[in-house]
Every structure is written in structure tokens, then in C-alpha cells.
Amino acid sequence: MSRFLFIIPLVLCTAGASAQQQPGQDACARDVTRHCRAVMNNGDGAVLACLKQNRARLSKACDKVLTDHGQ
């Protein structure tokens, strides 16, 4: 799951402060593990694409993080 730690900074690239990145990591960590485990080692773009493909199955918190950051 260590690759996931890099996806939220990609998603939150406009955010800036690391304190703003932590809620996104917390919100999507379980979703990445559940829905995107197979692509976790394929890079941040693959994980983000997987989250988008599984949008209907994501937790409300993760969906909100993606929506709030234009994804």
C-alpha cells in the first residue's frame, strides 16, 4: 500500500500544504485497497484512473476528495 501514499499528492497537486493531504489519504486508503489493489504498483496515474473507474463503489469521503479536486 506504500504506492497509495503518492496518489493523493497527485490528486491534491493544487492543495499545497501537507496538512491538507492527510484527509485525502485517510479518505481513500480503504477504497484503493478494496478496488485498486491490482494497480497499486503501476503508478499514481493508474490508481487515480482505477478510483475514477470505480466511482460508484467509492466511499462518500473518497468521492468527495476526488470531486473537490477536480477529478
Secondary structure in CASP SS format (residue, H / E / C, confidence):
PFRMAT SS
TARGET T0000
AUTHOR 0000-0000-0000
METHOD secondary structure of the structure
MODEL  1
M C 1.00
S H 1.00
R H 1.00
F H 1.00
L H 1.00
F H 1.00
I H 1.00
I H 1.00
P H 1.00
L H 1.00
V H 1.00
L C 1.00
C C 1.00
T C 1.00
A C 1.00
G C 1.00
A C 1.00
S H 1.00
A H 1.00
Q H 1.00
Q H 1.00
Q H 1.00
P H 1.00
G H 1.00
Q H 1.00
D H 1.00
A H 1.00
C H 1.00
A H 1.00
R H 1.00
D H 1.00
V H 1.00
T H 1.00
R H 1.00
H H 1.00
C C 1.00
R H 1.00
A H 1.00
V H 1.00
M H 1.00
N H 1.00
N H 1.00
G C 1.00
D H 1.00
G H 1.00
A H 1.00
V H 1.00
L H 1.00
A H 1.00
C H 1.00
L H 1.00
K H 1.00
Q H 1.00
N C 1.00
R H 1.00
A H 1.00
R H 1.00
L C 1.00
S C 1.00
K H 1.00
A H 1.00
C H 1.00
D H 1.00
K H 1.00
V H 1.00
L H 1.00
T H 1.00
D H 1.00
H C 1.00
G C 1.00
Q C 1.00
END
